[in-house]
Amino acid sequence: MPRLKLHLVDKADFARYQDASSGSQGLFVPGTDSPTVGETVTVEVVFQGGPRMILRGRVTWRRTTGDARARAGVGVVIDGAEKPKLEYIQGYVRGGLMDMRERRRIPVRLRVAYSSPRGRRINFTRDINEEGAFVRAAELLDIGSRTQLVITPPGEKYRPLEIQASVTRQQADGADRGMGVRFLFATDEERERLNAFVQRLESDYLDGGLPDEALI
């Protein structure tokens, strides 16, 4: 799958590359060696001195030559399943949350092991914050059920984090099948440990320090 790269020097530059002609989740990615219309691609969005994000999408139009007014490049419509990533980056660009009624969700892919009625399962998060996470999974646990999670970011920098959680919602259809879980804390110490874990994770994300496997 071709990978395109969109390098942004400043937060404000992101708005310049949003492409309404490709829909509400459209991006313009400049370049002369562009994939063909209809091709599935990944777009690596990199903020200088900031976060790095990998988005999946499909090329909707292509311009092979350009000038000062219209650069060569492609329009890409980002997959609907990538919406949480776009919401996070839009919050980062604007300097706050997109929706002040809920906490922001850090769009990272972390290994999650947990128990189910059919035995131990290993899947990956779609996003996480201090209150809970969304776990992509083919086998969904019942809403209200409890499970023990072991969350492990890639590399040797982090220790696995164990936490109890309760299933609060299911998403049974589409490519983003999975379940939302709410973390349960037996003590203030557990909550503080989880908060520190998430804050460190977000700091590494915003510094562009997480490996590709945590972003894809």
PATI-166308 format. One line per field, with one value per residue: residue in one letter; x, y, z of N, C-alpha, C in turn. Coordinates in steps of 0.001 Angstrom, whole numbers. Layout:
! PATI-166308
res (A, ...)
n_px (X, ...)
n_py (Y, ...)
n_pz (Z, ...)
ca_px (X, ...)
ca_py (Y, ...)
ca_pz (Z, ...)
c_px (X, ...)
c_py (Y, ...)
c_pz (Z, ...)
END
This chain:
! PATI-166308
res (M, P, R, L, K, L, H, L, V, D, K, A, D, F, A, R, Y, Q, D, A, S, S, G, S, Q, G, L, F, V, P, G, T, D, S, P, T, V, G, E, T, V, T, V, E, V, V, F, Q, G, G, P, R, M, I, L, R, G, R, V, T, W, R, R, T, T, G, D, A, R, A, R, A, G, V, G, V, V, I, D, G, A, E, K, P, K, L, E, Y, I, Q, G, Y, V, R, G, G, L, M, D, M, R, E, R, R, R, I, P, V, R, L, R, V, A, Y, S, S, P, R, G, R, R, I, N, F, T, R, D, I, N, E, E, G, A, F, V, R, A, A, E, L, L, D, I, G, S, R, T, Q, L, V, I, T, P, P, G, E, K, Y, R, P, L, E, I, Q, A, S, V, T, R, Q, Q, A, D, G, A, D, R, G, M, G, V, R, F, L, F, A, T, D, E, E, R, E, R, L, N, A, F, V, Q, R, L, E, S, D, Y, L, D, G, G, L, P, D, E, A, L, I)
n_px (848, 695, 2480, 1909, 3227, 2638, 3985, 4014, 4784, 3756, 1006, -1226, -1023, -2375, -5070, -4880, -4502, -6753, -9319, -12144, -13414, -13091, -14761, -15891, -13828, -11560, -8250, -5614, -2736, 350, 2581, 4653, 4936, 2459, -134, -2709, -6115, -8651, -7060, -6027, -4459, -1952, -1592, 902, 886, 2760, 3679, 5947, 8126, 6056, 3116, 2858, 976, -721, -2827, -5457, -6777, -8469, -7642, -9146, -8932, -6498, -3634, -1189, 636, 1614, 1367, 2220, -236, -1754, -816, 885, -439, -2562, -6029, -7329, -9684, -10279, -10640, -13695, -13359, -11136, -11849, -11710, -8961, -8639, -10277, -8852, -6483, -7495, -8355, -5866, -4705, -6374, -5908, -7295, -10005, -12233, -14836, -16096, -17533, -16581, -13639, -10551, -9482, -6761, -5335, -4099, -2518, -2478, -1382, -3669, -4449, -6936, -9548, -12144, -15384, -14710, -12079, -8657, -7998, -6392, -6118, -6267, -6071, -8064, -8187, -7448, -7948, -7856, -10081, -11049, -11089, -11190, -11538, -10619, -12197, -13185, -14764, -17158, -17535, -20175, -22257, -21753, -20348, -17399, -13818, -10334, -7784, -4683, -2534, -249, 2096, 4152, 7673, 10378, 10112, 7879, 6208, 3949, 526, -1844, -5326, -8655, -11761, -14925, -17356, -18863, -20067, -20894, -19697, -20814, -20884, -19263, -15849, -14630, -15176, -15772, -15367, -16263, -14648, -14741, -12507, -11916, -11300, -9773, -8399, -7057, -4420, -4237, -5685, -4031, -1728, -2626, -3336, -807, 418, -1129, -691, 2058, 2162, 698, 2373, 4631, 3407, 2690, 5198, 6084, 7292, 6446, 6543, 5863, 4147, 2490, 860, -442)
n_py (-1185, 2159, 4799, 8064, 11299, 13979, 16809, 19134, 22349, 24110, 24235, 25570, 25082, 22779, 23233, 24294, 22131, 20608, 19165, 19988, 19102, 16411, 15540, 15634, 14500, 14912, 15228, 17115, 16016, 16987, 16303, 14805, 12224, 10519, 8254, 6333, 7306, 6077, 4274, 2661, 4133, 5048, 7843, 9673, 11936, 14538, 16680, 19247, 18954, 17926, 15782, 12607, 10969, 8217, 7696, 5954, 5846, 6739, 7530, 10191, 12097, 13339, 15285, 15740, 17634, 20948, 24419, 27626, 28285, 25982, 23147, 20082, 16871, 14810, 14222, 12892, 10852, 10226, 7184, 6314, 4957, 6119, 8415, 9144, 9700, 11928, 13735, 14034, 15218, 17559, 18788, 19149, 20941, 23163, 23762, 22709, 20631, 18997, 18514, 19654, 18255, 15761, 13839, 14100, 11645, 9621, 8634, 5753, 2590, -36, -3055, -5309, -7568, -9736, -11264, -13507, -15138, -17288, -17701, -16441, -13411, -11481, -8298, -5005, -1541, 1217, 3784, 5735, 7070, 8767, 7671, 5451, 3097, 2247, -872, -2756, -5618, -8909, -10719, -9769, -8595, -8802, -5975, -4266, -6315, -7376, -7236, -8128, -6130, -6148, -3877, -3101, -1072, -778, -1744, -1296, 665, 1074, -428, -3214, -2475, -3241, -3363, -3201, -3338, -2251, -3151, -778, -122, -1387, -1879, -3247, -3397, -2843, -1854, -1031, -2652, -3375, -2618, -348, 403, 1069, 2183, 749, 1597, 504, 1793, 5054, 5118, 3338, 4768, 7042, 5855, 4931, 7399, 8614, 6885, 7296, 10025, 10090, 8544, 10159, 12375, 11311, 10696, 13265, 14313, 12937, 10526, 7852, 4504, 3233, 1002, 1593, 3466, 2668)
n_pz (0, -941, 737, 1632, 2477, 4619, 5594, 8153, 9166, 11017, 13370, 12315, 9634, 8981, 8321, 5775, 4162, 4266, 2391, 964, -1323, -1345, 595, 4074, 5442, 3943, 2585, 1130, -417, -1284, -4055, -6596, -7449, -7599, -6419, -8174, -9026, -6923, -5616, -2602, 162, 2638, 4738, 6128, 8554, 9705, 12225, 12632, 15263, 16736, 16993, 15228, 12822, 11342, 8710, 7068, 3754, 648, -2685, -4351, -6353, -8717, -9497, -11729, -12636, -11727, -10634, -9227, -8202, -8109, -6834, -7662, -6805, -4700, -3865, -939, 598, 3885, 5675, 7362, 9776, 10834, 12048, 14896, 15127, 13455, 14841, 17194, 16258, 15223, 17543, 18742, 16920, 17238, 19803, 21963, 23259, 20963, 21694, 24544, 26379, 26800, 27563, 25731, 23300, 22938, 19972, 19685, 19059, 21044, 22501, 23930, 26380, 27661, 29645, 28586, 28176, 26592, 27000, 27151, 25448, 22883, 21690, 20179, 21102, 19904, 20733, 23705, 27011, 30234, 31427, 30074, 27268, 23753, 22372, 19680, 18422, 17456, 18851, 21013, 24320, 26748, 27426, 30410, 31576, 33373, 33163, 33263, 32184, 30425, 29412, 26909, 25591, 22580, 22361, 24775, 26603, 28193, 30965, 31167, 31879, 34289, 34690, 35957, 34168, 32815, 30412, 28391, 25983, 22688, 19373, 16705, 13936, 10734, 9805, 12088, 14307, 17692, 21214, 23818, 26848, 30356, 32777, 35992, 39293, 42189, 44161, 45023, 44319, 42172, 40223, 39970, 38954, 36479, 35300, 35117, 33329, 30976, 30536, 30073, 27785, 26018, 25932, 24648, 22254, 21272, 20942, 18809, 19298, 19328, 18011, 14625, 14847, 16937, 15890, 13597)
ca_px (0, 1532, 2420, 2153, 3665, 2245, 4802, 3458, 5713, 2999, -343, -2182, -886, -3263, -6293, -4591, -4480, -8057, -9842, -13602, -13884, -13029, -15659, -15552, -12575, -10645, -6960, -4785, -1350, 1143, 3628, 4674, 4856, 1187, -861, -3831, -7439, -9274, -6095, -5984, -3151, -1808, -1038, 1625, 815, 3827, 3842, 7326, 8199, 4784, 2682, 2901, -218, -856, -4246, -5783, -7774, -8562, -7407, -10358, -8528, -5038, -3123, 204, 1473, 1044, 2068, 2178, -1619, -2344, 305, 662, -726, -3793, -7031, -7545, -10755, -9833, -11637, -14531, -12832, -10041, -12414, -11158, -7637, -8830, -10830, -7769, -5546, -8178, -8273, -4473, -4505, -7129, -5429, -8238, -10854, -13286, -16105, -15724, -18327, -15887, -12183, -9981, -9087, -5467, -5507, -2927, -2766, -1753, -1760, -4508, -4836, -8031, -10280, -13490, -15983, -14075, -10656, -7858, -8014, -5427, -6519, -5560, -6893, -8178, -7879, -7415, -7749, -7770, -11309, -11336, -10471, -11959, -10751, -11099, -12311, -14213, -15638, -17507, -18026, -21491, -22279, -21858, -19432, -16106, -12677, -9021, -6992, -3242, -2256, 1192, 2608, 5305, 8997, 10773, 10040, 6745, 5827, 2511, -350, -3018, -6438, -10008, -12591, -16300, -17773, -19933, -20764, -20433, -19834, -20818, -20858, -18213, -14453, -14191, -15881, -15077, -16144, -15747, -14533, -14473, -11587, -12414, -10172, -10026, -7739, -6545, -3107, -4470, -6057, -2850, -821, -3205, -3205, 596, 647, -1755, -13, 3363, 1858, 328, 3565, 5424, 2666, 2785, 6590, 6426, 8212, 5912, 6860, 4769, 3196, 1526, 79, -1187)
ca_py (0, 3363, 5713, 9459, 12028, 15377, 17422, 20438, 23095, 24773, 23704, 26231, 24581, 21646, 23716, 24542, 20870, 19956, 19224, 19829, 18392, 14982, 15262, 16223, 13910, 14965, 15891, 17257, 15636, 17373, 15390, 14567, 10777, 10262, 7036, 6522, 7516, 4845, 3445, 2781, 4629, 5574, 9197, 9964, 13360, 14824, 18058, 19490, 19095, 17523, 14399, 11930, 10139, 7470, 7610, 5192, 6510, 6381, 8666, 10561, 12831, 13387, 16323, 15327, 18817, 22075, 25693, 28312, 28377, 24641, 22215, 18681, 16050, 14024, 14356, 11611, 10815, 9371, 6198, 6677, 4366, 6952, 9670, 9562, 10281, 13276, 14567, 14351, 16144, 18851, 19365, 19584, 22115, 24285, 24038, 22243, 19513, 19266, 18461, 19849, 17398, 14504, 13925, 13740, 10245, 9549, 7586, 4883, 1145, -715, -4462, -5515, -8940, -9712, -12518, -13580, -16439, -18334, -17760, -15232, -12789, -10417, -7389, -3724, -357, 2249, 5025, 5572, 8251, 8424, 7047, 4184, 2840, 1473, -2047, -3447, -7047, -9663, -11277, -8668, -8936, -8237, -4679, -4429, -7343, -6904, -8024, -7617, -5776, -5933, -2986, -3082, -329, -1431, -1358, -1614, 1888, 999, -1692, -3502, -1910, -4065, -2553, -3728, -2498, -2674, -2862, 222, -80, -2276, -1459, -4563, -3325, -2072, -2232, -614, -3484, -3441, -2280, 671, -48, 2096, 1673, 681, 1812, 70, 2735, 6281, 4801, 2760, 5856, 7871, 5100, 4963, 8767, 8837, 6078, 7965, 11304, 9806, 8071, 11311, 13188, 10668, 10841, 14646, 14559, 12100, 9496, 6491, 3787, 3045, -30, 2187, 4448, 2070)
ca_pz (0, -987, 1866, 1319, 3661, 4703, 6645, 8532, 10003, 12070, 13570, 11447, 8260, 8739, 7670, 4362, 3419, 4296, 1027, 1003, -2516, -1045, 1705, 5370, 5906, 2816, 2716, -60, -145, -2446, -4501, -8037, -7695, -6925, -6775, -9098, -8445, -6455, -4897, -1152, 582, 3992, 4769, 7367, 8859, 10663, 12658, 13045, 16710, 17315, 16782, 13931, 12723, 10097, 8357, 5863, 2925, -775, -3572, -5083, -7548, -8888, -10376, -11939, -12817, -11011, -10675, -7937, -7719, -7971, -6734, -7996, -5642, -4734, -2831, -264, 1586, 4978, 6087, 8502, 11000, 11312, 12553, 16193, 14932, 12933, 15911, 18124, 15639, 15118, 18877, 18912, 16081, 17791, 21146, 22987, 22889, 19997, 22425, 25931, 27251, 27038, 27489, 24441, 23193, 22255, 18954, 19640, 18950, 22107, 22703, 25112, 26713, 28627, 29773, 28018, 28488, 25791, 27296, 27048, 24130, 22658, 20613, 20215, 21303, 18869, 21440, 25160, 27844, 31652, 31893, 29409, 25970, 22777, 21993, 18483, 18728, 16737, 19883, 21904, 25647, 27043, 28094, 31859, 32080, 33840, 32729, 33654, 31009, 30512, 28290, 26674, 24437, 21960, 22818, 26150, 27406, 29112, 31581, 31004, 32911, 34566, 35190, 35802, 33309, 32563, 29037, 28404, 24694, 21622, 17983, 16083, 12475, 10085, 9981, 13412, 15279, 18961, 22405, 24709, 28235, 31364, 33781, 37363, 40198, 43568, 45060, 44404, 43764, 40849, 39321, 39725, 38095, 35126, 34807, 34751, 32126, 29841, 30312, 29450, 26437, 25206, 25748, 23601, 21002, 20816, 20570, 17669, 19758, 19309, 16772, 13675, 15248, 17860, 15153, 12475)
c_px (892, 1366, 2804, 2543, 3264, 2976, 4311, 4404, 4993, 1610, -1333, -2125, -1886, -4516, -6078, -4669, -5777, -8751, -11338, -14124, -13843, -13912, -15153, -14255, -11551, -9365, -6318, -3348, -512, 2208, 3535, 4570, 3609, 567, -2067, -5139, -8071, -8351, -6164, -4567, -3137, -1156, -387, 1625, 1809, 3860, 5274, 7372, 6935, 4409, 2853, 1739, -269, -2333, -4422, -6863, -7718, -8416, -8671, -10069, -7013, -4670, -1618, 1144, 812, 1847, 1918, 776, -2241, -1225, -93, 416, -2034, -4746, -7315, -8712, -10353, -10968, -12415, -14011, -11701, -10534, -11862, -9776, -7755, -9363, -9740, -6846, -6182, -8192, -6873, -4212, -5174, -6734, -6371, -9050, -11874, -14648, -15789, -16522, -17611, -14380, -11703, -9536, -7804, -5520, -4263, -3349, -1872, -2275, -2540, -4824, -5922, -8744, -11656, -14079, -15335, -12570, -9971, -7846, -6956, -5891, -5757, -6541, -6990, -7833, -7972, -7374, -7759, -8991, -11579, -10646, -11491, -11050, -11365, -11091, -13406, -15233, -15915, -18002, -19371, -21350, -22532, -20918, -18092, -14997, -11398, -8213, -5512, -2857, -744, 1542, 3824, 6626, 9215, 10639, 8972, 6627, 4355, 1716, -1571, -4101, -7759, -10827, -13970, -16678, -18974, -20686, -20129, -20598, -19684, -20644, -19655, -16821, -13942, -14920, -15076, -15980, -15448, -15728, -14224, -13590, -12209, -11216, -10554, -9449, -7339, -5190, -3239, -4818, -4846, -1866, -1320, -3067, -1782, 944, 101, -1047, 1350, 3171, 1521, 1525, 4444, 4742, 2832, 4206, 7015, 7324, 7703, 6247, 5611, 3721, 2183, 592, -810, -2474)
c_py (1246, 4202, 7112, 10186, 13485, 15988, 18840, 21131, 23682, 24157, 24269, 25718, 23473, 22076, 23931, 23277, 20070, 20211, 18941, 19060, 16877, 14600, 15855, 15665, 13876, 15713, 16017, 16937, 15989, 16333, 15144, 13089, 10248, 8937, 7354, 6727, 6171, 3968, 3721, 3149, 4854, 6943, 9413, 11477, 13652, 16316, 18242, 19775, 18681, 16102, 13920, 10947, 9457, 7211, 6783, 5928, 6047, 7647, 8946, 11395, 12993, 14511, 16087, 16501, 19984, 23339, 26354, 28350, 27014, 23606, 20826, 17888, 15308, 14461, 12987, 11755, 9786, 8447, 6674, 6135, 5193, 8266, 10077, 10188, 11716, 14220, 14968, 15402, 17519, 19559, 19899, 20877, 23350, 24620, 23625, 21086, 19939, 19327, 18541, 18974, 16085, 14720, 13567, 12266, 10175, 8379, 6721, 3413, 424, -2141, -4601, -7006, -8881, -11059, -12394, -14938, -17594, -18415, -16422, -14719, -11685, -9597, -6073, -2575, 458, 3605, 4775, 6959, 7813, 7691, 5681, 4075, 2199, 362, -2676, -4950, -7679, -10238, -10194, -9189, -8239, -6882, -4897, -5471, -6724, -7822, -7363, -7367, -5722, -5162, -2840, -2265, -1045, -926, -1686, -427, 1815, -392, -1951, -2957, -2798, -3200, -3282, -2779, -3109, -2265, -1922, 311, -1049, -1582, -2716, -4538, -2546, -2544, -1917, -1375, -3543, -3004, -1184, 140, 1144, 1492, 1752, 739, 1407, 1059, 3991, 6021, 4196, 3849, 6723, 7161, 5095, 6353, 9049, 8092, 6797, 9276, 11107, 9353, 9247, 12221, 12617, 10784, 12246, 15018, 13742, 10937, 8077, 5804, 3590, 2064, 479, 3152, 3818, 1439)
c_pz (0, 278, 1387, 2602, 3555, 5888, 6892, 9497, 11213, 12198, 12557, 10010, 7945, 7978, 6175, 3524, 3559, 2964, 1025, -197, -2334, 138, 3004, 5941, 4785, 3134, 1340, 337, -1376, -2781, -5985, -8391, -6997, -7338, -7652, -8344, -8099, -5638, -3394, -723, 2094, 3880, 6133, 7551, 9977, 10955, 13146, 14545, 17419, 16944, 15348, 13899, 11369, 9844, 7094, 5078, 1486, -1608, -4386, -6323, -7551, -9849, -10520, -12166, -12114, -11218, -9306, -7345, -7442, -8004, -7190, -6717, -5805, -3628, -2250, 702, 2641, 5413, 7312, 9817, 11606, 11937, 13923, 16069, 14431, 14013, 16901, 17518, 15465, 16471, 19166, 18146, 16685, 19224, 22243, 22474, 21847, 20689, 23913, 26893, 27556, 26927, 26086, 24480, 22375, 21265, 18796, 19667, 19958, 22252, 24002, 25253, 27781, 28627, 29146, 28382, 27725, 26012, 27110, 25607, 24071, 21463, 20794, 20425, 20013, 19454, 22937, 25810, 29309, 32182, 31265, 28068, 25046, 22277, 20754, 18749, 17886, 17712, 20922, 23249, 25890, 27735, 29589, 32428, 32454, 33349, 33223, 32391, 31369, 29253, 28136, 25439, 23846, 22528, 24279, 27096, 28485, 29721, 31300, 32185, 33064, 35192, 34987, 34938, 33148, 31139, 29069, 27080, 23718, 20276, 17148, 14572, 11979, 10426, 11380, 14514, 16582, 20102, 23199, 26128, 29138, 32429, 35169, 38319, 41610, 44566, 44286, 43750, 42366, 39832, 38971, 38799, 36645, 34521, 34339, 33465, 30888, 29517, 29655, 28007, 25520, 24946, 24642, 22245, 20432, 20404, 19349, 18031, 19753, 17981, 15897, 14181, 16276, 17160, 14103, 12967)
END
